[in-house]
């Protein structure tokens, strides 16, 4: 009986379940560009030779 009394208080919107993909993509682009530049720099410089015995 308590399940019937506990209702959902959400209000209907004109765009239900709409993800703002454009804003998410624009926010992630700079982060991805920095990570790509870092990885390319590491690959371009290469690893220092290991000092083995």
C-alpha positions in Angstrom: 0.0 0.0 0.0 2.9 2.4 0.7 4.1 2.0 -2.9 0.9 3.6 -4.1 1.3 6.6 -1.9 4.9 7.2 -2.9 4.5 8.8 -6.3 7.1 10.3 -8.7 7.3 14.0 -8.3 9.0 14.6 -11.7 7.5 17.2 -13.9 7.1 16.6 -17.6 9.4 18.5 -19.9 9.4 19.3 -23.6 12.6 17.3 -24.1 12.5 14.2 -21.9 15.6 12.1 -21.7 17.5 14.4 -24.1 21.3 14.3 -23.8 23.2 17.5 -24.6 25.7 15.7 -26.8 27.0 18.9 -28.5 28.0 20.4 -25.1 29.6 17.1 -24.0 31.6 16.8 -27.2 32.8 20.4 -27.0 33.9 19.9 -23.4 35.8 16.7 -24.2 37.6 17.9 -27.3 40.3 20.0 -25.6 41.0 17.2 -23.1 41.4 14.7 -25.9 43.6 17.0 -27.9 46.0 17.5 -24.9 46.2 13.8 -24.3 46.9 13.1 -28.0 49.6 15.8 -28.1 51.2 14.3 -24.9 51.1 10.8 -26.4 52.6 11.9 -29.7 55.3 13.8 -27.9 56.3 10.8 -25.9 56.4 8.7 -29.0 58.4 11.3 -30.9 61.0 11.6 -28.2 61.2 7.9 -27.6 62.3 6.2 -24.5 65.8 6.8 -23.1 68.1 3.8 -23.4 68.0 1.5 -20.5 71.2 1.5 -18.5 71.8 -2.2 -18.1 74.8 -4.1 -16.7 
